[in-house]
């Protein structure tokens, strides 16, 4: 049985398992590193699953960036996009973090209007931007104390 961390109306966000690598199209080593992060820090990217069937739709959660802090990140598999899962999962993760007073930001490499819409829908606002080796990044944050979208 998988450990569910957050539930929403339609989704269960659970700790990743190495079996998720194939569905998520990521290396198994990436998943193993995220499992270690979960064990050490108490948070990580989590598998976004259908609450009823357990089907994996993607991942959403918190990434530790040594130089930059804790960032919200997500990816939904192509076959599950356009159904609001990213917004629902991201809102739930952000609410989970806020309940624990974990400061979180999100960054987007433009142009990425879909991700920017998700972040605005969960109450995050453009706060800053920076340039790194891959180009410009837009930084989104949510002001303190709003209630999260997608949380039950």
N, C-alpha and C positions, 0 to 999 in steps of 0.2 A: 504494500500500500504506500502511495506517495504522500509526503507531508504537505498538506495544503496550508499556505500562509495567509492568503487573502481570498475572500469570496465576494462576488458581485451577483447581480441578478442572474446573469447568464454564464459567468466564468468562474473558474477556480484557478488561482495562481499557486503553483506548487513548486517545491524545490526541484531543480533540474535533475535528470537522471542521464547516464551516459547513453541510454537507448534513444534519447531525444535528439542526439546529434544528427542522425540521418534525416529526420523530418525537418529539422531546422536548417539543414544544409550547412552545418558548421563542423569543424574537426572535433573528434571526441576529446582531444586534449584541451580544447577551449572549454568544453563542458566540465571536464575534470577540474580545471582551474577555477571555474565559477563555483563548483561544489566546495572546494577548499575555501574560497572567499566566504561562502555562506557559513561554513563551520567556524572560521576565524572571526568574522565581523558580525554575523547574525543577519546579513542581507546579501543579496546578489541579484542577478537577473533570474527571474522565475519563469517556468513554463506557463504559458497562457493556454488553458485548456477549456473545453466545453464542460460546463458544470454537470451536465447529465451524462454525456457519452464518454468524456475523458479525451476526446480527440484534441490533439495538439495544434493550436493555431499560430503559435509563435512564442516569443519570449518578451518579458517586460520586467524591469526591475532597476536596481541600483548598482552602479559600477563605481569602484574605488579608483580614483586617479590620484596617484601620490602627489603630483604637483598641483592639481587643480581641485581636489575635493571629491564630493560624491555627486554623480550625475545620473539623471534618469535616462534610460535608454530602452528602446523597444524595436522589435521587428515582427511583422506578421507575414506568414507565408502567403504567396500570391493567391492561392485558391480561397483564402479567407479574408482578403482585403475588401474594403468597401462596405463592411457590415457594422462598423463602429467598435470593433474589438480593441483597437489601439487606444481609442479615447477612453473606453470603459476601464481597460487594464491600467493605463497610465494614471487616470484619476484615482483609482484605488491604491496604486503604489504610492502616489504622492500623499494621499491621505494617511496611509500607513506610516510613512516617514514623518509627516507632521505630527501625528499622534505621539511619536517618540522623540520629537524635537530634533530630528536629523535635518540639517540644512541641505537642500538639494537644488541643483540647477540642471538645465538641459541645454545642449548646444546643437545647432543645426548648421550644416554646410549648405549655403544657398547655391542654386535655387532648389528648395524642397518645400513647396507650398503645402503638400499633404501633412508633413510633420509639423509645420508651423500652425496649421489649422488645429491639429490635435492639441498642441500645447496651449493655444488660445482657448480652446473649448474647456480645458481643465483649469483655466484661470491663470495661466502663466502669461507673462508679458515680456516683450523685448526689453532687456535691461542693459546690454552691452554687446560688444563684438571684439574679436581679436583675430589675428592672423597667425597661422602655424605653417608647418611644412606642406600642408595640403591645401592651403588657401584660407579664405575667410570663414569664420565661425560666428554665428549669431548666438548670443547667450540669453536664455529665458529664465525668469524666476517668478515665483508667486509671492505676493505680499503676505505677511503673517496673518494667520487665523481664518482664511476663507474655508468653507466646507468643500470637500472634494467631490468632483463629479464621478459617477460610476461606483460609488461605495455603498455597500449594504451592511 
